Amino acid sequence: TKPAVTGSATIETLLGTVTFSKPCAIVIDGVILFDTIADDPVADATGVIGWGCAFDGDGNFVMDFNCGTDGSSAMMIFNNLNVIAGGVISVTSGILTEGNL
């Protein structure tokens, strides 16, 4: 479950890490459209993706975000929320309306 306080430590297991491009997005009419996000080719653990958090290139916390699959209203859309250790984690798209963190 996404923490109520953004950037707070949790007890969830890190399933994997996907990498944003640099720059990671463009803004069009108040909507942030994320550029290609690199897959994690080897997931760290088995589990179900519930939420994620983003860090900048220096490792500083940026934001927490909700995750879903195609057709959901989640900020980050994954091809599959069920992750198997050693498998691929893939984000298919990401979108955010400015001011809606």
N, C-alpha and C positions, 0 to 999 in steps of 0.2 A: 504494500500500500504506500502511495506517495505520502511523504511526511507532511504534517500540517504546517511545520515551520520549514521554509525552503533552506536548503543547504545544511540541514541538521544531520548528524550521524544517525545511522540506522543499523539494524541487525540483519538486514537482508543480505543475501549472497550475491556477489558480483558475478553475473552470468557471462559478461563479455564487454568489449569496448569497441565502439564504432568511431570512426574519425571524420570530423567535419573538414571540408576543404577550407582554403584560406584565399580570399574571403569566403565565408560560409553561406552567405545569403544576399538577396537583393530585396529592396523594399519597393513595392508598386502600390500606390494608392492606399497606404497604411497597412498593407499585408506583407509580411515577411515570408518570402519563398526561399527555402533552403536549397542550396546547390547539391550536387551529388555528395552523398555521405558514404565513405568507404566501408565495406563490409568488415566484420571481424571473421576471418577465415577459420579460426579455431576457438570456439566458445570455451570459456574457462570452467563452466559448471552446467549442470542440468537443472532446469526449472522453467517457470513461466514468467515472462516479462510483464511486470505490473506498472513500472514507471522508470524514468531515467533521469540522470542529471548531466549537465554540460559544464565543462571546464574550459578555460581559455588555454592558449598555447603555453602559458607559464604555470598551469595547474591551479589557477584561481577559480573558485566556484562562480558560475554565471547564472544558472537557473535549473530548476527541476521541471520536468515535463511529463505529461501523460502519454501513454503508448497504446496503440490499437492496431487493427488490421484494416484493410481496404473497406470503405463504407462506414467506418466509425468517425467520430468527430475529434479523435485524438490529435494532438499536435504532431507526433511522430508516428508514421505508418510503417509497420514492419510486415514482411512477407508472411511471418508466422510468429506468434508469441510463445510457442512451445520450443524451448531450446534444449539441445542435447550436447553435453560436453564433447568437444572436438568437432562439432558441426559448425555451420556457417550462420552468422547473425546478419540479416540484411534489412536495412531501412529503405523502403521504396519511395517515401516522400516525407516532407515536413513543411508545415505551414503554421503561421502564427499571426494573429491580428495584433498590431502594435497596441501595447497597453494591457493585453490580456494574458499576463503570466499568472 
